[in-house]
């Protein structure tokens, strides 16, 4: 059932998206309009009072999902194994942040939630120019989320897909910056466990930031069942970039696993393909353990 104009405006005001003073003049122009809600939404987006994403959710009657405590969601910017990622604004500080909303299955027990907060506290110690900072971790109406520094730019996977292989100079510069971030994190006793191109963001100034530093373990909250490759076929990390020892037992890996993944990432940046191509996860894992290491010069 389509939302009425009054319902649409009431949601905008209650969420703090738009005030009555802004809505009044715009509503006055809607007399006789066949689709007043859509017309108003387009006008608000055009005047940058709403984002297209906000207008879409309010129009669908899902405006409440735009409010996460003291944060107001602006746009959806990603989705992956650890949940959805949104661009948001702190209502009081007016700071733009990235919010990762964790799926319920990752925080469905008190033990899982406690572990999530332990991981976040560890990540919060990482103040380094090449690591995306973790600002906050909170809960709103049962939804647990992580608040991170918002970086305007592309991840390396998206950049390569868009523009093709990097030059040697570009690729080495990215890897060197990532290595500096990893060196700092490893000195704090924190291992990433999922280094790959899509977890590296390059901003408009050419500064590379590692995403999800120290948080990859949150993806597998039950280490007893997910620590090894078992009959479930579940592993921690991304198989195209995973160090051989990580596929055997994630509990035993150290910083060298991140360095291995960084080397595989370099291969991808220069060759625009994974280091080993195979049609199953198991074959890829075995290739990293037993296959000959390909030469970039070939």
N, C-alpha and C positions, 0 to 999 in steps of 0.2 A: 504494500500500500504506500503510495507516494507521501512524503512528508509535507505537512502544510507550511505555509509561510510563517505563521506564528510559531509553530514548533521549531522551525529552522532558526528563527531569530532568537527564541528563548534559549536554545542550546548554545548559540554563539555568545550570548551575554553571560549565561551561567558558567561557561568555561573560561570566561575572561578573554575570549578571542577578539571580540568587537564590542564596543559600548553602544548604548542607546543613541548617544549624540551622533555617532557615525551612521547608524542604521536609519535614523529618522529621515534625512534628506533623500537617501537612496530608496527607501520604501515609498516615499511620496511620488516617485517617478514610475511606480509599477502599476498604477491604475489602468485596468483594461488589459494588462499583459497576460497572455495565455499560459505562460510558464514562469510565474514570478520568482519561484525559488531558484531556478536555474539562472534566470537573468540577474538576480541579486548576487548569487554565488560568483558568476562571471565578473560582475562589477567589482566585487570585493577582492577577487584575485588580481584583476587588472590594476587596482589601486594599491596592491600589495598589503592589504589588510588581512588577507588569508593566503595560505599556500594552496595550490591545487589539491594536494593530498588532504589538507584539513577540510577543504570544502567537500571533497568526495566522501570522507567519513561522516561528516555532520549530515550531509544529504542522505546518507544511507542509514541514519539513525544510530551511528556508532561513535558519536562525538566523545563520549566518556573515555574511550580508549586513548584519546589525545592527552589526557591529564595523568601524569605519573608523579603524584605528590607535588613537590616544588618545581617540577619540570613540565614544560609544555612541548609536546611533540610537534615538529614542523614538517618532517618528511620522512619517508622510509628510504634508506640508502643501502640496505643489504640484507641478506638472509643466508644462513649457513647452518652447520651442525650444532653450533652453540646458540642458535636462536636468531631472532630478527634484530636488525640494527637501525636505529633511527637518529636523525638529526633533531636536536631539541634545544630549548632555551630555558635557562634558569629564570624563574619568574622574578626573583628579587635582584639578582646580580646581573641579569641580562646577558649572561655568558652563553655562547653557543657551545654545545657539547655533543658528543656521540653517545647514545645509550644502547647498550646491548641487553635486550630483554630475553632472559633465559627461558627455555621451554620448561613446562611444569615437571616433566619427567627427570630433569636434572636437579630439581630441588624439591623432591616429593617426600623428604624425610628430614627430621631434625639433624641427623648425622650429615646428610648431604648439604644442608644449609650451612652447618658449622664449618664444613670443609670448604665450601664456596667462600665464606668470609675469611678463612685462613689464607686461601690462595690470593684473595684480593688484598689482604694486608701485606702479603709478601710483595705483590706487584706494586703497591703504593710506595715501596721503598726505592723504586727504580726511577730516579730523576736523572735522565740523560737525554741529550739532544737527539739521539737516534732511536729513542724508544717512546712510543705513544704512552702518555701518562694516564694512570688511573686516578680519577678524582674522588670517586664516591661509590658506595654500594648501598642499596636501599631496597625497601619492599613497599609495595602499594597495593592494597586489597588482594594480597596473596601472590602478586606478581613480583618476582625478584629480578633486579636489574643492576647492571654495572654502568657507571658513568665515566666516560673517558674523554680525553682531549680530542677535539674535532680537528681533523687535518683536511684541508681543502686540497685535493689532488687525486691522482689515480694510483691504484695498486699496480705493481709491476706486471702482473698477468694481463690486466686490462690494457696496459700501455703497449705491451708486445703484440697483443691481438689487434690493436688499433693501428700501430705504426710499423710493425714488423720487428726483425731482429735489431738489437742494440749494437752500436759500434763497440769495439773492444774497450775504448776509453770510457764510454758511458756505463757499460756493464761492470767494469772493474771498480769504477767510482761507487756504484751502488753497493757492490759486495763489500768494498772497504768500509763504507759507512755502517753497513749492517754488522760487520765484524767488530767494529768499535762498540756498538751497542751490546752485542753478545758478550764481548770481553768484560764489560762492566757488569752485566747481569750475572755472568758465571762467577765473578768475584764475590757477588752477594749470595752465591749458592743457589741461584735460580736458573733452571733449564727451560727452554721454550718447548721443545718436543714436537713442534709442528712448523718449522721454518719452511717457507715456500713463497713463490712470487706473490700470491694473493694476500700474504700476511706482511707485505712490505709496501708502505705508502710513500710516494714521491711527491713532495709539495711543489708549489709554483716557483720556489726558490732553489730547487734542486736538492733539498734536504730529505734524506730518507729516514723513515720512522718504522720501527718494527711494531706490528700490531699483536695484541694478545700475549705480550711477554709474560711468561710465568702462569698463564691461565689455561693452557691447553689441557692440563690434567682435569679441569672441571668437566670436560667432555665425557670423562669416564669416572663417574662418582663411585663406582663399585670396583675397586682395583682387584678384588679377589676373582672376579669373573671376566674382567676386561684387560687384565695385565698381560695376557699372552694371546697369541693367535690360537683360538680354540675352534670347536665345531660351529660356533656362532659366526665365525669369520670376522669378528670385530677386533679392530686394532686401534691404537691411539696414534693419530698422525695421518699423514696423507701418503699413500703407498708410493707414488711417483718420486717422492723426495725423502723417503724414510731410510735411516741408517739400518744396516743389516741387523745389528744387535737389538735395535728397538722392536723389530718384529718378533724377536724371541722372548724378551722380557722387558717391558717398559720400566720396571722398577729399578733395573740395574744400569740404565743409561746415565751418562754424564755429559758434560759440555761437548765432547767430541761428536756426539750424535748431531748436535746443532751445526757443527762445522761441516760434517758430511753433507747435511741437507743444504747448507749454503753453497757447497761446491756443485751440487746437482742443480741448484737454482742458477748458478752462473752458466751452466751448460744450456739451460732452457733460454736464458736471456740472449745467448749468442746463436742458438740453433733453432729456436722456436718449436721445440718438441721435447718430450720427456727423454731422459737418458736411455730408458729401456721401454720399448713398446711391446705389449703383450695383451692378450684378450681376456685374461682373468687376473684377479688380485693376487692369487697364489703364485702365478707365473712371474708377476712383477716383483713380488717379494723375493722369490728365488733368484731372479736375475741380479738383484742388488747384492745377493750373497755369493753367487757362483759365476756369474757371467764376466767376460773380459770387460775391463773399463774402456769405454770408447775414447778415442783421441779427438780432441777438438780440431786438430789440424787436418783430420781426414774429412 
